[in-house]
Amino acid sequence: MSFACDPAGLKLPDAHFIGGAYIDGPKEIEIRSPSTGEVLGSIPCASADVVDLAVRTAREALERSGWATLRPRERRNLLCAWADLMEAEAQTLAGLEAICSSRPFTQVLTGDLVVTAEQIRFFAEFADKEGGALVPVSDDHFGYVAEEPYGVIGAITPWNVPISMAGWKLGPALAAGNAVVLKPSEMTPYSTLYMAELAVRAGIPEGILNIVLGDGQTTGVAITGHPGIDKVSFTGSTRAGSAIMENIARTGIKPMTLELGGKSPMLVFADADLDLAADCLDRGIMANAGQGCVAGSRMIVAEEIAEALAAKLTERFARYRPAHTLASEAGFSPIISETQLARIDGIVQAAVGQGAELVCGGCRFEREGSFYQPTLITGVTENSPAVREEIFGPVATFQTFATEDEAMILASHPTYGLCAGLFTRDLSRTMRLTRRLEAGTVWVNRYGRSRDHILPTTGWKSSGLGSDLGREAYRANLRPKSILIDL
């Protein structure tokens, strides 16, 4: 196999990053390669005491550095210098991400990193362009609304796209003048640690960005329940988001942004461009082997085109070939762990046991590593586990409809409302259905985000609270203060 970078040449950071320095601890959590199953190393699990140290360090850094009151343009310049340094160190960052994650090296290098650097610059520009407003009051008063940073943000990111998710949290929080204590997934910590190291090298004051390693049960609970954390920002499963809400309510009220699970429908009408729709449906579920909250896992198709579209999808699914994430040419992504692969297969087999039919796939690839075949399932009902549960793998259900109203019924989900896709050439239908679809984001004749970072991502129902990306994400890291002065 030809590697895009030498895995033996990667120095894997394996300690907490607090106050601008690596702080070690007992190694308790193994990191494995999903491409091979081999153990890459181990990391510590931050106790409540380590989290407390990180929070106190962040608070002291805010006071010492004046980060929140720094001339906004200077804060913007430091964040842009950090983005520049990330691009300069792209080879190392891509290697650290690909070696332990599901993300192919070449996709991180040419995609994730480029977009994340763009997003950091995007949020940096808000620093000296947004902030407060004069408000109309009576002539003998002067009223305005000031916007101030919260202080210390506690952030928790998932394993599926580590660099991107860190950028989502860090860009707006730091631009708004906050310090951050961030916990990356215990399965994919390396690239986030190196991002923090690069932030200090770029000139962001030591202690403004701190990384603590660990699991959700110990470290995540300590972060979300810490009284010195002023706001929580989390991306992950709906179940974990519910646990975070419960922990916050039990330990003290604080605001939160939660970007949670999805079970997104993709509706294809008979007048759609079938090749365009097939390409989008294919990418919508097979990108990162379906390991994304926005994965288009429910295909809802007009009866008269169902057979033709299913054939096009089956043909596309058959082209995927798994490959090591460090391979010189990107291949089909591995599932992050054997535990997750077993969960995916369990849901597929349960659906089949209830009468669903496999069009293709339905089992793992016979090779080393945790790879699952692209899978398409028909004959499902609304009660099928393949329809109801977020699978987080390369598995899509295929349902048909006869009328527009029937399509809307199938598209509605009792739990999730993150994203939806709509394929039609009918503008009137587009305007009707984009209003009726219960989702925070609707894509029409495409599926997936663009590089227009101004568009927020927002979850409806149990898919989240608040927004990531867009102006909304920046403003969510500031709290308003109303000021009224008698003249």
Residue pairs with C-beta under 8 A, 6 or more apart in sequence:
1 324
1 327
2 327
2 328
2 329
3 324
3 326
3 327
3 328
4 94
4 95
4 98
4 105
4 106
4 109
4 326
4 327
4 328
5 91
5 94
5 95
5 98
5 105
5 326
7 95
7 99
7 326
10 92
10 95
10 96
10 99
12 31
12 40
12 41
12 96
12 99
12 190
13 22
13 96
13 189
13 190
13 193
13 194
13 197
14 24
14 27
14 31
14 41
14 42
14 43
14 44
14 189
15 22
15 23
15 24
15 25
15 43
15 44
15 193
15 213
16 22
16 23
16 24
16 25
16 44
16 46
16 50
16 54
16 210
16 211
16 212
16 213
17 23
17 193
17 196
17 197
17 209
17 210
17 211
18 50
18 53
18 54
18 57
18 207
18 210
18 211
18 212
19 57
19 61
19 206
19 207
19 210
20 200
20 206
20 207
21 206
23 50
23 53
24 44
25 44
25 45
25 46
25 50
26 44
27 41
27 42
27 43
27 44
28 42
28 43
28 44
28 45
29 42
29 43
29 44
29 45
29 186
29 213
29 214
29 215
30 39
30 41
30 42
31 39
31 40
31 41
31 42
31 43
31 100
31 186
31 187
31 189
31 190
32 38
32 39
32 40
32 100
32 187
32 337
33 40
33 99
33 100
33 325
33 369
34 100
34 101
34 102
34 325
34 334
34 335
34 336
34 337
34 369
34 370
35 323
35 324
35 325
35 326
35 334
35 368
35 369
36 324
36 368
36 369
37 338
37 368
37 369
37 370
40 99
40 100
43 186
43 189
43 213
44 50
44 213
44 214
45 186
45 213
45 214
45 215
45 218
45 219
46 54
46 183
46 212
46 213
46 214
46 218
46 219
46 222
47 218
47 219
47 222
48 218
48 222
48 226
50 212
50 214
50 219
51 181
51 212
51 219
51 222
51 223
51 226
52 222
52 226
52 228
54 181
54 210
54 212
55 152
55 154
55 181
55 226
55 228
55 229
56 228
57 207
57 210
58 152
58 179
58 180
58 181
58 207
58 208
58 210
59 151
59 152
59 179
59 228
60 207
61 67
61 179
61 205
61 206
61 207
61 208
62 68
62 151
62 152
62 178
62 179
62 208
64 205
64 207
65 205
65 207
65 208
67 75
67 177
67 179
67 205
67 208
68 148
68 149
68 151
68 177
68 178
69 177
70 177
72 127
72 128
72 131
73 127
73 128
75 124
75 127
75 174
75 175
75 177
76 124
76 125
76 127
76 128
76 175
77 124
78 202
78 203
78 204
79 120
79 121
79 123
79 124
79 127
79 171
79 174
79 175
79 204
80 120
80 121
80 124
81 202
81 203
82 120
82 198
82 199
82 202
82 203
82 204
83 117
83 118
83 120
83 121
83 124
84 117
84 202
85 198
85 201
85 202
86 93
86 113
86 116
86 117
86 120
86 195
86 198
87 113
87 114
87 117
89 194
89 198
90 109
90 113
91 109
92 194
93 108
93 113
93 163
93 191
93 194
93 195
94 105
94 106
94 108
94 109
94 112
94 113
95 105
95 326
96 190
96 191
96 193
96 194
97 103
97 105
97 108
97 112
97 162
97 163
97 188
97 190
97 191
98 104
98 105
98 108
98 325
98 326
99 190
99 325
99 326
100 187
100 188
100 189
100 190
101 159
101 160
101 162
101 187
101 188
101 191
101 325
101 336
102 159
102 160
102 288
102 289
102 291
102 325
102 333
102 334
102 335
102 336
103 112
103 161
103 162
103 288
103 325
103 333
104 323
104 325
104 327
104 330
104 331
104 333
105 325
105 326
105 327
105 330
106 328
106 329
106 330
107 330
108 163
112 161
112 163
112 164
113 163
115 164
115 167
115 451
116 163
116 164
116 166
116 167
117 167
118 451
118 453
119 167
119 168
119 171
119 453
119 469
120 167
120 170
120 171
122 171
122 453
122 454
123 171
123 172
123 174
123 175
123 473
123 474
124 171
124 175
126 172
126 175
126 176
126 471
126 474
127 175
127 176
127 177
130 147
130 471
130 474
130 475
131 146
131 147
131 478
132 144
132 145
132 146
132 147
133 144
133 145
134 143
134 144
135 143
135 144
135 145
136 143
137 143
137 484
140 486
140 487
141 484
141 485
141 486
141 487
142 484
142 485
142 487
143 482
143 483
143 484
143 485
144 483
145 480
145 481
145 482
145 483
146 480
146 481
146 483
147 475
147 478
147 479
147 480
147 481
148 177
148 478
148 479
148 481
149 176
149 177
149 178
149 477
149 478
149 479
150 178
150 230
150 231
150 255
150 477
150 478
150 479
151 178
151 179
151 230
152 178
152 179
152 180
152 181
152 228
152 229
152 230
153 169
153 173
153 178
153 179
153 180
153 181
153 229
153 230
153 231
153 232
153 233
153 477
154 180
154 181
154 182
154 183
154 223
154 224
154 226
154 229
154 231
154 232
154 233
155 169
155 170
155 173
155 180
155 181
155 182
155 183
155 232
155 233
155 234
156 182
156 183
156 216
156 220
156 223
156 224
156 232
156 233
156 234
156 235
156 236
156 244
157 165
157 166
157 168
157 169
157 182
157 183
157 184
157 185
157 192
157 235
158 165
158 185
158 235
158 236
159 184
159 185
159 187
159 188
159 336
160 288
160 291
160 292
160 293
160 336
160 392
161 288
161 292
162 184
162 185
162 188
162 189
162 191
162 192
163 191
163 192
163 195
165 235
166 182
166 184
166 191
166 192
166 195
168 235
168 259
168 468
168 469
168 473
169 180
169 182
169 233
169 235
169 468
170 180
170 182
170 195
170 209
171 473
172 473
172 474
172 476
172 477
173 180
173 233
173 477
174 180
174 204
174 208
174 209
175 474
175 477
176 474
176 477
176 478
178 230
178 231
178 477
179 207
179 208
179 209
179 210
180 208
180 209
180 210
181 210
181 211
181 212
181 223
181 229
182 192
182 196
182 209
182 210
182 211
182 212
183 211
183 212
183 213
183 214
183 219
183 220
183 223
184 192
184 193
184 211
184 213
186 213
186 214
186 215
187 336
187 337
188 336
189 211
189 213
192 211
193 211
193 213
196 209
196 210
196 211
199 208
199 209
200 206
200 209
212 219
212 223
213 219
214 220
216 240
216 243
220 240
220 244
221 247
223 229
223 232
224 232
224 234
224 244
224 247
224 248
224 251
225 247
225 248
225 250
225 251
225 252
226 251
227 251
227 252
229 254
230 254
231 254
231 255
231 256
231 257
231 477
232 244
232 248
232 254
232 255
232 256
232 257
233 256
233 257
233 468
234 240
234 241
234 244
234 256
234 257
234 258
234 259
235 258
235 259
235 260
235 293
235 468
236 260
237 260
237 261
237 390
238 260
238 261
238 390
238 415
238 416
238 462
238 463
240 260
241 258
241 260
241 462
241 464
242 462
244 256
244 258
245 256
245 258
248 254
248 256
255 479
256 465
256 466
257 464
257 465
257 466
257 467
257 468
257 473
257 476
258 459
258 464
258 465
258 466
259 293
259 457
259 459
259 463
259 464
259 466
259 468
260 293
260 418
260 459
260 462
260 463
260 464
261 293
261 390
261 415
261 416
261 418
261 462
261 463
262 293
262 294
262 295
262 390
262 416
262 418
262 419
262 459
262 463
263 297
263 298
263 387
263 388
263 389
263 390
263 413
263 415
263 416
263 418
264 284
264 294
264 295
264 296
264 297
264 298
264 416
264 418
264 419
264 420
264 421
264 439
265 296
265 298
265 299
265 300
265 410
265 411
265 413
265 420
265 421
265 437
266 280
266 281
266 284
266 296
266 298
266 299
266 300
266 420
266 421
266 422
266 423
266 447
267 300
267 301
267 407
267 411
267 420
267 421
267 422
267 423
267 424
267 433
268 274
268 277
268 281
268 299
268 300
268 301
268 302
268 305
268 309
268 423
268 424
269 302
269 407
269 423
269 424
269 426
269 429
270 302
270 304
270 305
271 424
271 425
271 426
272 305
272 423
272 424
272 425
272 445
273 423
273 425
273 445
274 305
274 308
274 309
274 312
275 312
276 423
276 445
277 309
277 423
278 309
278 312
278 313
278 316
279 316
280 296
280 421
280 423
280 445
280 446
280 447
280 448
281 296
281 299
281 309
281 313
281 396
281 421
281 447
282 313
282 316
282 317
283 447
283 448
284 294
284 295
284 296
284 421
284 447
284 448
285 295
285 296
285 297
285 299
285 374
285 394
285 395
285 396
286 317
286 320
286 332
286 374
286 394
287 295
287 448
288 333
289 332
289 333
289 334
289 335
289 371
289 372
289 393
289 394
290 297
290 391
290 392
290 393
290 394
290 395
290 396
291 333
291 335
291 336
291 392
291 393
292 392
293 390
293 418
293 463
294 418
294 419
294 441
294 448
294 449
294 457
295 392
296 396
296 419
296 421
296 447
297 390
297 391
297 395
297 396
297 397
298 387
298 396
298 397
298 399
298 410
298 411
298 413
299 313
299 376
299 396
299 397
299 398
299 399
300 399
300 400
300 401
300 407
300 410
300 411
301 309
301 310
301 398
301 399
301 400
301 401
302 400
302 401
302 402
302 407
303 400
303 401
303 402
306 398
306 400
310 359
310 376
310 378
310 398
313 359
313 376
313 398
314 359
314 360
314 376
317 360
317 361
317 374
317 375
317 376
318 360
318 374
320 331
320 332
320 373
320 374
321 331
321 332
322 331
322 332
322 333
322 334
322 365
322 367
322 369
322 371
323 329
323 330
323 331
323 332
324 331
324 369
325 333
325 334
332 371
332 374
332 394
334 369
334 370
334 371
335 341
335 344
335 370
335 371
335 372
335 393
336 370
337 370
338 370
340 370
340 392
340 393
341 364
341 370
341 372
341 393
344 372
344 391
344 392
344 393
344 395
345 363
345 364
345 372
347 385
347 386
347 389
347 391
347 395
348 358
348 362
348 375
348 377
348 386
348 391
348 395
349 362
350 385
350 386
351 377
351 380
351 384
351 385
351 386
351 397
352 358
352 362
352 377
354 381
354 383
354 384
354 385
355 379
355 381
356 377
356 378
356 379
356 380
356 384
356 386
356 397
357 377
357 378
357 379
358 375
358 376
358 377
359 376
359 377
359 378
359 398
360 373
360 374
360 375
360 376
361 372
361 373
361 374
361 375
361 376
361 394
361 395
362 373
362 375
362 377
363 372
363 373
364 370
364 371
364 372
364 373
365 371
365 372
365 373
372 393
372 394
372 395
373 394
374 394
375 393
375 394
375 395
375 396
376 396
376 397
376 398
377 386
377 395
377 396
377 397
377 398
378 397
378 398
378 399
380 386
380 387
380 397
380 398
380 399
381 387
382 388
382 410
384 397
386 395
386 397
387 397
387 399
388 413
388 414
388 415
390 416
399 410
401 407
401 410
404 429
404 432
404 433
407 433
408 433
408 436
408 437
411 420
411 437
411 438
412 438
413 438
413 461
415 461
415 462
416 459
416 461
416 462
416 463
417 438
417 439
417 440
417 459
417 460
417 461
417 462
417 463
418 439
418 440
418 441
418 457
418 459
418 460
418 463
418 464
419 439
419 440
419 441
419 442
419 443
420 437
420 438
420 439
420 441
420 442
420 443
421 442
421 443
421 444
421 446
421 447
422 430
422 433
422 434
422 437
422 442
422 443
422 444
422 445
423 444
423 445
424 430
424 433
424 444
424 445
430 444
434 442
434 444
438 460
438 461
439 460
439 463
440 457
440 458
440 459
440 460
440 463
440 464
441 455
441 457
441 458
449 455
449 457
449 469
453 469
453 470
454 469
454 470
454 471
455 469
455 470
456 467
456 468
456 469
456 470
456 471
456 472
456 473
457 467
457 468
457 469
457 470
458 464
458 466
458 467
458 472
459 465
466 472
466 476
467 473
467 476
